[in-house]
Amino acid sequence: MDAGMLENLVKGHDTGSLTVYLKDIRAGSQTPYSGVCYYKLGKIRVSVNPRNLYPVPIRVGSPFDRSSWAYYMMRSAEELMHFVFLHEVSHYLDYRNGLSVRCKQTKADRFALKKLGFIDS
């Protein structure tokens, strides 16, 4: 993964001295991807399953209202990593701006999708 590409994705946002780690998901796991933001440490971990078959669907919407769900297809491992990275950056920016970081999964998904050009601003 090109670190310069990740920097371009967050250009214009104050990410401070954020550190990003890329990691494969454990062998045997069925999880296609995951991400974790360690707010106080300024670290993000992005994990993608190397056995994914693309495209990989991403579900966006309230976990409490299935009628609001929308699906987007990530066409490659790089696009999926960018999505997970931007999702976690959204949480990190909320933390840096003093906002609550709880219960904002849909907001973080939409931030990532907008940055990747899947949805309009």
N, CA, C and O of each residue as an XYZ file, in Angstrom:
484
protein
N       0.850     -1.177      0.000
C       0.000      0.000      0.000
C       0.890      1.231      0.000
O       1.873      1.301      0.737
N       0.547      2.170     -0.806
C       1.289      3.411     -0.937
C       0.865      4.383      0.161
O      -0.280      4.835      0.184
N       1.782      4.705      1.068
C       1.474      5.626      2.168
C       1.066      6.994      1.642
O       0.233      7.666      2.250
N       1.636      7.411      0.529
C       1.276      8.691     -0.065
C      -0.189      8.735     -0.468
O      -0.828      9.783     -0.376
N      -0.731      7.591     -0.918
C      -2.142      7.521     -1.288
C      -3.023      7.730     -0.059
O      -4.040      8.420     -0.138
N      -2.646      7.145      1.070
C      -3.424      7.332      2.300
C      -3.385      8.794      2.729
O      -4.396      9.343      3.166
N      -2.226      9.420      2.606
C      -2.106     10.843      2.959
C      -2.998     11.691      2.063
O      -3.622     12.642      2.533
N      -3.065     11.356      0.775
C      -3.919     12.106     -0.144
C      -5.396     11.961      0.216
O      -6.173     12.898      0.033
N      -5.784     10.801      0.725
C      -7.181     10.572      1.091
C      -7.629     11.472      2.241
O      -8.811     11.803      2.341
N      -6.700     11.872      3.110
C      -7.072     12.691      4.278
C      -6.531     14.115      4.186
O      -6.521     14.848      5.175
N      -6.084     14.500      3.000
C      -5.581     15.859      2.806
C      -6.652     16.866      3.224
O      -7.820     16.730      2.862
N      -6.242     17.869      3.984
C      -7.175     18.885      4.456
C      -7.766     18.585      5.823
O      -8.490     19.411      6.379
N      -7.466     17.416      6.370
C      -7.939     17.055      7.711
C      -6.748     17.011      8.658
O      -5.669     16.549      8.288
N      -6.948     17.492      9.876
C      -5.873     17.501     10.866
C      -5.765     16.128     11.522
O      -6.466     15.838     12.491
N      -4.890     15.294     10.992
C      -4.708     13.949     11.540
C      -3.524     13.870     12.506
O      -3.227     12.799     13.036
N      -2.851     14.991     12.734
C      -1.735     14.997     13.677
C      -0.662     14.012     13.267
O      -0.292     13.945     12.094
N      -0.166     13.256     14.212
C       0.901     12.280     13.931
C       0.320     10.865     13.933
O       0.857      9.961     14.573
N      -0.765     10.695     13.220
C      -1.453      9.418     13.134
C      -0.547      8.359     12.507
O       0.133      8.624     11.516
N      -0.541      7.161     13.090
C       0.214      6.021     12.575
C      -0.779      4.967     12.104
O      -1.774      4.703     12.778
N      -0.510      4.365     10.949
C      -1.408      3.363     10.384
C      -0.661      2.046     10.221
O       0.465      2.009      9.726
N      -1.315      0.962     10.651
C      -0.762     -0.385     10.507
C      -1.675     -1.195      9.611
O      -2.892     -1.192      9.800
N      -1.109     -1.884      8.644
C      -1.859     -2.783      7.784
C      -1.535     -4.207      8.194
O      -0.376     -4.546      8.435
N      -2.574     -5.046      8.272
C      -2.367     -6.390      8.777
C      -3.345     -7.345      8.101
O      -4.490     -6.982      7.831
N      -2.889     -8.565      7.830
C      -3.797     -9.602      7.334
C      -4.647    -10.104      8.501
O      -4.204    -10.112      9.650
N      -5.859    -10.517      8.192
C      -6.713    -11.141      9.205
C      -6.219    -12.565      9.407
O      -5.740    -13.205      8.471
N      -6.339    -13.055     10.637
C      -5.846    -14.387     10.995
C      -6.335    -15.483     10.063
O      -7.454    -15.438      9.553
N      -5.482    -16.453      9.856
C      -5.829    -17.607      9.030
C      -7.056    -18.299      9.621
O      -7.163    -18.468     10.836
N      -7.969    -18.691      8.754
C      -9.160    -19.396      9.201
C     -10.350    -18.494      9.499
O     -11.472    -18.981      9.634
N     -10.128    -17.205      9.602
C     -11.221    -16.275      9.907
C     -12.078    -16.061      8.656
O     -11.567    -16.015      7.537
N     -13.369    -15.933      8.866
C     -14.293    -15.649      7.766
C     -14.554    -14.152      7.624
O     -15.233    -13.730      6.689
N     -14.022    -13.346      8.542
C     -14.222    -11.903      8.521
C     -13.502    -11.306      7.315
O     -12.303    -11.529      7.146
N     -14.220    -10.542      6.464
C     -13.549     -9.984      5.284
C     -12.635     -8.801      5.592
O     -11.665     -8.567      4.871
N     -12.935     -8.048      6.663
C     -12.129     -6.876      6.998
C     -12.439     -6.425      8.417
O     -13.466     -6.787      8.991
N     -11.532     -5.628      8.971
C     -11.785     -4.988     10.261
C     -10.863     -3.792     10.395
O      -9.852     -3.682      9.702
N     -11.225     -2.916     11.285
C     -10.409     -1.747     11.577
C     -10.558     -1.369     13.033
O     -11.610     -1.579     13.637
N      -9.505     -0.813     13.591
C      -9.510     -0.383     14.986
C      -8.794      0.956     15.071
O      -7.758      1.163     14.439
N      -9.357      1.854     15.855
C      -8.715      3.144     16.099
C      -8.348      3.223     17.572
O      -9.216      3.147     18.442
N      -7.074      3.374     17.845
C      -6.590      3.577     19.210
C      -6.424      5.083     19.383
O      -5.357      5.641     19.126
N      -7.493      5.721     19.822
C      -7.575      7.178     19.851
C      -6.418      7.837     20.577
O      -5.725      8.689     20.020
N      -6.214      7.440     21.815
C      -5.207      8.113     22.653
C      -3.786      7.872     22.166
O      -2.895      8.682     22.422
N      -3.572      6.767     21.468
C      -2.234      6.463     20.952
C      -2.021      7.051     19.553
O      -0.890      7.109     19.071
N      -3.095      7.481     18.909
C      -2.977      8.010     17.549
C      -2.604      6.938     16.549
O      -1.784      7.163     15.659
N      -3.222      5.746     16.702
C      -2.916      4.623     15.815
C      -4.196      4.045     15.231
O      -5.234      3.985     15.890
N      -4.093      3.628     13.990
C      -5.185      2.930     13.317
C      -4.633      1.625     12.772
O      -3.549      1.583     12.190
N      -5.406      0.554     12.973
C      -5.038     -0.731     12.386
C      -6.094     -1.097     11.348
O      -7.291     -1.074     11.636
N      -5.651     -1.431     10.157
C      -6.526     -1.847      9.069
C      -6.187     -3.298      8.747
O      -5.035     -3.622      8.457
N      -7.191     -4.168      8.798
C      -6.978     -5.585      8.504
C      -7.907     -6.024      7.389
O      -9.098     -5.714      7.397
N      -7.350     -6.749      6.428
C      -8.120     -7.282      5.314
C      -7.781     -8.764      5.172
O      -6.624     -9.165      5.293
N      -8.806     -9.561      4.915
C      -8.606    -10.995      4.755
C      -7.986    -11.261      3.386
O      -8.577    -10.898      2.369
N      -6.818    -11.882      3.336
C      -6.153    -12.133      2.046
C      -6.912    -13.156      1.193
O      -6.617    -13.302      0.006
N      -7.873    -13.858      1.773
C      -8.648    -14.843      1.022
C      -9.970    -14.280      0.490
O     -10.799    -15.023     -0.034
N     -10.160    -12.965      0.629
C     -11.381    -12.352      0.098
C     -11.498    -12.596     -1.398
O     -10.504    -12.615     -2.125
N     -12.735    -12.783     -1.840
C     -13.042    -12.826     -3.268
C     -13.753    -11.519     -3.583
O     -14.761    -11.190     -2.958
N     -13.234    -10.779     -4.546
C     -13.775     -9.457     -4.862
C     -14.733     -9.543     -6.027
O     -14.561    -10.344     -6.945
N     -15.766     -8.683     -5.967
C     -15.989     -7.570     -5.048
C     -16.532     -8.042     -3.693
O     -17.208     -9.066     -3.598
N     -16.213     -7.255     -2.640
C     -16.674     -7.511     -1.271
C     -17.759     -6.485     -0.943
O     -17.539     -5.285     -1.112
N     -18.936     -6.941     -0.474
C     -20.000     -5.986     -0.136
C     -19.772     -5.317      1.215
O     -19.313     -5.945      2.169
N     -20.102     -4.032      1.274
C     -20.054     -3.251      2.508
C     -21.482     -2.824      2.811
O     -22.135     -2.215      1.964
N     -21.976     -3.132      4.000
C     -23.324     -2.728      4.398
C     -23.249     -1.432      5.179
O     -22.462     -1.314      6.119
N     -24.064     -0.458      4.797
C     -24.095      0.838      5.459
C     -25.525      1.116      5.889
O     -26.464      0.926      5.116
N     -25.683      1.561      7.112
C     -27.008      1.920      7.603
C     -27.142      1.578      9.067
O     -26.267      0.940      9.653
N     -28.222      1.997      9.642
C     -28.469      1.771     11.062
C     -28.579      0.282     11.358
O     -29.292     -0.435     10.656
N     -27.885     -0.191     12.386
C     -28.018     -1.604     12.738
C     -29.411     -1.922     13.287
O     -29.769     -3.091     13.434
N     -30.188     -0.892     13.588
C     -31.516     -1.078     14.171
C     -32.637     -1.000     13.135
O     -33.792     -1.284     13.455
N     -32.312     -0.619     11.897
C     -33.336     -0.415     10.876
C     -32.858     -0.987      9.547
O     -32.183     -0.303      8.777
N     -33.210     -2.237      9.282
C     -32.759     -2.912      8.053
C     -33.238     -2.212      6.786
O     -32.595     -2.324      5.742
N     -34.352     -1.496      6.860
C     -34.868     -0.836      5.658
C     -33.956      0.295      5.195
O     -34.055      0.740      4.051
N     -33.067      0.765      6.076
C     -32.165      1.861      5.715
C     -30.831      1.361      5.153
O     -29.997      2.171      4.747
N     -30.617      0.051      5.125
C     -29.341     -0.488      4.693
C     -29.123     -0.284      3.199
O     -30.040     -0.424      2.389
N     -27.902      0.045      2.865
C     -27.468      0.126      1.469
C     -26.178     -0.693      1.367
O     -25.441     -0.822      2.344
N     -25.916     -1.234      0.202
C     -24.723     -2.051     -0.008
C     -23.852     -1.421     -1.089
O     -24.343     -0.949     -2.115
N     -22.571     -1.428     -0.835
C     -21.583     -0.918     -1.789
C     -20.553     -2.009     -1.989
O     -20.199     -2.719     -1.048
N     -20.076     -2.141     -3.207
C     -19.139     -3.205     -3.525
C     -17.721     -2.646     -3.620
O     -17.446     -1.758     -4.426
N     -16.836     -3.170     -2.799
C     -15.421     -2.821     -2.856
C     -14.775     -3.764     -3.864
O     -14.777     -4.981     -3.681
N     -14.221     -3.186     -4.937
C     -13.766     -3.966     -6.090
C     -12.387     -4.588     -5.941
O     -12.019     -5.473     -6.714
N     -11.618     -4.134     -4.951
C     -10.252     -4.661     -4.808
C      -9.820     -4.556     -3.347
O     -10.461     -3.884     -2.539
N      -8.725     -5.233     -3.032
C      -8.186     -5.170     -1.668
C      -7.780     -3.742     -1.331
O      -7.984     -3.288     -0.205
N      -7.207     -3.031     -2.298
C      -6.790     -1.657     -2.046
C      -7.991     -0.764     -1.745
O      -7.946      0.042     -0.815
N      -9.059     -0.900     -2.519
C     -10.262     -0.094     -2.280
C     -10.867     -0.426     -0.920
O     -11.327      0.472     -0.215
N     -10.873     -1.690     -0.546
C     -11.387     -2.105      0.761
C     -10.527     -1.525      1.880
O     -11.059     -1.047      2.882
N      -9.210     -1.563      1.724
C      -8.308     -0.979      2.736
C      -8.544      0.521      2.857
O      -8.548      1.055      3.966
N      -8.737      1.195      1.753
C      -9.010      2.633      1.793
C     -10.306      2.906      2.549
O     -10.374      3.836      3.353
N     -11.337      2.095      2.291
C     -12.613      2.269      2.980
C     -12.437      2.113      4.493
O     -12.879      2.963      5.266
N     -11.790      1.026      4.905
C     -11.603      0.768      6.340
C     -10.762      1.884      6.968
O     -11.084      2.370      8.052
N      -9.699      2.283      6.296
C      -8.847      3.364      6.786
C      -9.656      4.640      6.987
O      -9.594      5.249      8.056
N     -10.411      5.051      5.977
C     -11.186      6.294      6.081
C     -12.270      6.200      7.144
O     -12.554      7.186      7.824
N     -12.874      5.038      7.295
C     -13.863      4.836      8.355
C     -13.229      5.120      9.719
O     -13.796      5.845     10.537
N     -12.059      4.545      9.952
C     -11.381      4.747     11.242
C     -10.881      6.182     11.397
O     -10.886      6.717     12.505
N     -10.454      6.805     10.316
C     -10.036      8.212     10.375
C     -11.197      9.083     10.824
O     -10.996     10.025     11.591
N     -12.411      8.790     10.363
C     -13.587      9.553     10.791
C     -13.730      9.502     12.310
O     -13.975     10.525     12.949
N     -13.578      8.321     12.883
C     -13.643      8.197     14.344
C     -12.516      8.994     15.012
O     -12.734      9.681     16.009
N     -11.322      8.891     14.451
C     -10.170      9.594     15.026
C     -10.371     11.108     14.972
O     -10.043     11.806     15.931
N     -10.900     11.620     13.871
C     -11.150     13.064     13.758
C     -12.203     13.516     14.767
O     -12.082     14.594     15.349
N     -13.237     12.697     14.977
C     -14.232     13.028     16.000
C     -13.561     13.127     17.373
O     -13.808     14.066     18.130
N     -12.718     12.156     17.677
C     -11.999     12.170     18.965
C     -11.143     13.427     19.102
O     -11.180     14.094     20.136
N     -10.371     13.753     18.063
C      -9.501     14.937     18.106
C     -10.289     16.231     18.242
O      -9.791     17.214     18.791
N     -11.526     16.228     17.740
C     -12.364     17.423     17.827
C     -13.236     17.449     19.085
O     -14.102     18.311     19.229
N     -13.004     16.506     19.984
C     -13.716     16.497     21.258
C     -15.138     15.971     21.175
O     -15.926     16.194     22.095
N     -15.488     15.280     20.099
C     -16.832     14.723     19.946
C     -16.879     13.301     20.489
O     -15.851     12.635     20.607
N     -18.066     12.854     20.811
C     -18.243     11.476     21.254
C     -17.874     10.535     20.116
O     -18.179     10.806     18.955
N     -17.223      9.439     20.447
C     -16.837      8.473     19.426
C     -17.750      7.250     19.448
O     -17.518      6.287     18.718
N     -18.771      7.287     20.269
C     -19.679      6.151     20.388
C     -20.819      6.234     19.370
O     -21.311      7.316     19.050
N     -21.215      5.086     18.879
C     -22.424      4.940     18.048
C     -22.401      5.814     16.802
O     -23.398      6.467     16.491
N     -21.304      5.839     16.097
C     -21.218      6.647     14.880
C     -20.716      5.828     13.702
O     -19.937      6.318     12.884
N     -21.161      4.584     13.618
C     -20.681      3.714     12.543
C     -21.183      4.171     11.174
O     -20.421      4.198     10.208
N     -22.461      4.528     11.093
C     -23.008      4.962      9.807
C     -22.356      6.254      9.353
O     -22.064      6.415      8.168
N     -22.120      7.182     10.280
C     -21.455      8.449      9.948
C     -20.060      8.170      9.400
O     -19.654      8.760      8.399
N     -19.330      7.275     10.050
C     -17.972      6.941      9.607
C     -17.999      6.247      8.241
O     -17.140      6.504      7.398
N     -18.979      5.370      8.023
C     -19.111      4.710      6.714
C     -19.372      5.745      5.625
O     -18.763      5.690      4.557
N     -20.267      6.681      5.889
C     -20.610      7.700      4.894
C     -19.408      8.607      4.596
O     -19.194      8.998      3.449
N     -18.632      8.939      5.623
C     -17.407      9.725      5.429
C     -16.485      9.001      4.444
O     -15.972      9.606      3.503
N     -16.282      7.704      4.673
C     -15.405      6.913      3.815
C     -15.952      6.829      2.394
O     -15.207      6.997      1.428
N     -17.242      6.572      2.266
C     -17.851      6.444      0.940
C     -17.787      7.755      0.161
O     -17.581      7.742     -1.053
N     -17.960      8.880      0.841
C     -17.853     10.180      0.178
C     -16.429     10.417     -0.326
O     -16.227     10.841     -1.464
N     -15.450     10.139      0.528
C     -14.058     10.335      0.149
C     -13.657      9.453     -1.044
O     -12.827      9.845     -1.864
N     -14.249      8.277     -1.127
C     -13.926      7.352     -2.213
C     -14.767      7.597     -3.465
O     -14.550      6.962     -4.497
N     -15.726      8.519     -3.373
C     -16.530      8.864     -4.534
C     -17.726      7.967     -4.792
O     -18.295      8.008     -5.883
N     -18.124      7.157     -3.818
C     -19.285      6.294     -3.984
C     -20.587      7.072     -3.824
O     -21.593      6.737     -4.450
N     -20.571      8.113     -2.982
C     -21.752      8.931     -2.781
C     -21.335     10.407     -2.857
O     -20.178     10.757     -2.622
N     -22.300     11.251     -3.186
C     -22.034     12.677     -3.286
C     -21.973     13.331     -1.906
O     -22.534     12.825     -0.934
N     -21.290     14.449     -1.846
C     -21.165     15.192     -0.586
C     -22.476     15.793     -0.164
O     -22.549     16.451      0.874
